[in-house]
Structures are given as C-alpha cells and as structure tokens.
Amino acid sequence: MNEFNPRLAEKVDSALLEFLKMTRDELLKMHEMICEKGRSLMRKKNADYAGNEGREPFANFTRVESMGICSTEQGFLVRMTDKMSRLSSFVESGKLAVENESFEDTIIDIVNYAVLMYSYLHDKNSQEQNTPKFIAGVKPSDIVHTNGCCKPTLRDNERANFFINTPWQKSQANS
C-alpha cells in the first residue's frame, strides 16, 4: 500500500498549478471566444423570441410584465437565477443531467442575459430622458436618436409637424 508523501504531493500540486496557470492574454482570448459564441447565439435566439420583425428585442422579457407576472427587470433576474441554480447543481454534483446543454452553454446564457438586461435598462433610461412625449404623425421608429449631441432628425423626410421634448430642443428654445 502506498503511503501519503507530503513532499511528492507538494511537487505534484506545484506542477499542476503551473500547468493550469492561464496568462492574461489567454484569459482575454477566452473572453473573446465566449463573447463571440454568445453574440452568435443571441443573434439566433433573438430572431426566435423578438417580436415585430426584430424591432422588439426584449419582447419575451417585457411579456412577463404585460401578463402581470413580474417586472421586466425581475424577469431577467429569474432567468439568470435559473442558470445560476444549474451551475450550482453542477458544482455540487460534478455533472449535468441535460446532455444537450453544456456548462459552457449555461455560462454563455448568463452572459447573454446580463447583456440583454443591461441593454434593456440602457434603452429604458434613454427613452425616459430623450424620448418624444408627443409626435403628430410620426412613429418613434422614424426618429434617428443622436444621444443629445445633435438635432434629432426623421428617417422619413416627408413627415412634418412633429414635437420632440428633448434636451436639445429645450436648449434651442432657450437660445
């Protein structure tokens, strides 16, 4: 029977740590690869889930609020928590029961949910600060937003008589 040899164990641990050590460049390469896979997956899934020919990229999340289930923000968190629970089970047991979804797939889903939530909140806050309160004969999708640095313009120049309540217009009215 082999006895435990602390010196040998220390050498093995040291060699293993050296073998497993990832450099910053390798980490950044891994980040790039995960983000590219996530972007590709999001493109495909969003085509399935988003409504109105892709003009509503958050449709499956906002739906929970319109159905009275929870807020849109809570909907994002629920889905992220589901994925975190899956990872937690994996860490505890060392295996995943669903064979067609890997550990990597679950990580990518969490990254994508975080990007979706960030984008949704960014869009929501942008709209609250810069969205038209009233536009006669103009749909919001016809407006080219300029983040407050330039005059908002219309995509369809044939439409007229519109009112936009933005910081730009307020500053122009005061000058």
Backbone hydrogen bonds, N-H to C=O, Kabsch-Sander energy under -0.5 kcal/mol:
donor,donor_aa,acceptor,acceptor_aa,energy
9,A,5,N,-2.7
10,E,6,P,-2.3
11,K,7,R,-2.1
12,V,8,L,-2.7
13,D,9,A,-2.9
14,S,10,E,-2.5
15,A,11,K,-2.6
16,L,12,V,-2.8
17,L,13,D,-2.7
18,E,14,S,-2.1
19,F,15,A,-2.2
20,L,16,L,-2.6
21,K,17,L,-1.0
27,L,23,T,-2.4
28,L,24,R,-2.8
29,K,25,D,-2.1
30,M,26,E,-2.4
31,H,27,L,-2.5
32,E,28,L,-2.4
33,M,29,K,-2.3
34,I,30,M,-2.7
35,C,31,H,-2.7
36,E,32,E,-2.4
37,K,33,M,-2.4
38,G,34,I,-2.6
39,R,35,C,-2.8
40,S,36,E,-2.3
41,L,37,K,-2.4
42,M,38,G,-2.9
43,R,39,R,-2.4
44,K,40,S,-1.7
45,K,41,L,-3.0
46,N,42,M,-3.1
47,A,43,R,-1.2
48,D,44,K,-1.1
48,D,45,K,-0.5
49,Y,45,K,-2.4
50,A,46,N,-2.9
51,G,56,E,-1.4
54,G,51,G,-0.7
55,R,52,N,-1.8
56,E,51,G,-1.5
59,A,56,E,-2.0
61,F,58,F,-1.4
62,T,58,F,-2.7
63,R,59,A,-1.7
64,V,61,F,-0.8
65,E,61,F,-0.6
65,E,62,T,-0.5
66,S,62,T,-2.1
67,M,63,R,-1.7
68,G,65,E,-1.5
69,I,64,V,-2.5
70,C,64,V,-0.9
75,G,71,S,-2.0
76,F,72,T,-1.8
77,L,73,E,-2.0
78,V,74,Q,-2.5
79,R,75,G,-1.9
80,M,76,F,-2.3
81,T,77,L,-2.6
82,D,78,V,-2.3
83,K,79,R,-1.7
84,M,80,M,-2.4
85,S,81,T,-2.6
86,R,82,D,-1.8
87,L,83,K,-2.2
88,S,84,M,-2.5
89,S,85,S,-2.3
90,F,86,R,-1.9
91,V,87,L,-2.6
92,E,88,S,-2.0
93,S,89,S,-2.6
94,G,90,F,-3.3
99,E,97,A,-0.7
101,E,98,V,-0.9
106,T,102,S,-1.9
107,I,103,F,-2.2
108,I,104,E,-2.6
109,D,105,D,-2.3
110,I,106,T,-2.0
111,V,107,I,-2.3
112,N,108,I,-2.6
113,Y,109,D,-2.7
114,A,110,I,-2.3
115,V,111,V,-2.3
116,L,112,N,-2.9
117,M,113,Y,-2.7
118,Y,114,A,-2.6
119,S,115,V,-2.7
120,Y,116,L,-2.8
121,L,117,M,-2.7
122,H,118,Y,-2.6
123,D,119,S,-2.7
124,K,120,Y,-2.9
125,N,121,L,-2.7
126,S,122,H,-2.3
127,Q,123,D,-2.6
128,E,124,K,-2.2
129,Q,125,N,-1.6
130,N,126,S,-2.9
131,T,127,Q,-2.1
137,G,135,I,-0.7
138,V,135,I,-0.6
142,D,139,K,-2.1
143,I,140,P,-1.4
144,V,153,T,-2.5
145,H,143,I,-0.8
149,C,146,T,-1.7
153,T,144,V,-1.0
155,R,142,D,-3.4
157,N,155,R,-0.8
159,R,156,D,-1.4
163,F,134,F,-0.5
166,T,164,I,-1.3
170,K,166,T,-2.3
171,S,167,P,-2.3
172,Q,168,W,-2.1
173,A,169,Q,-2.3
174,N,170,K,-1.5
175,S,171,S,-0.6
175,S,172,Q,-0.5
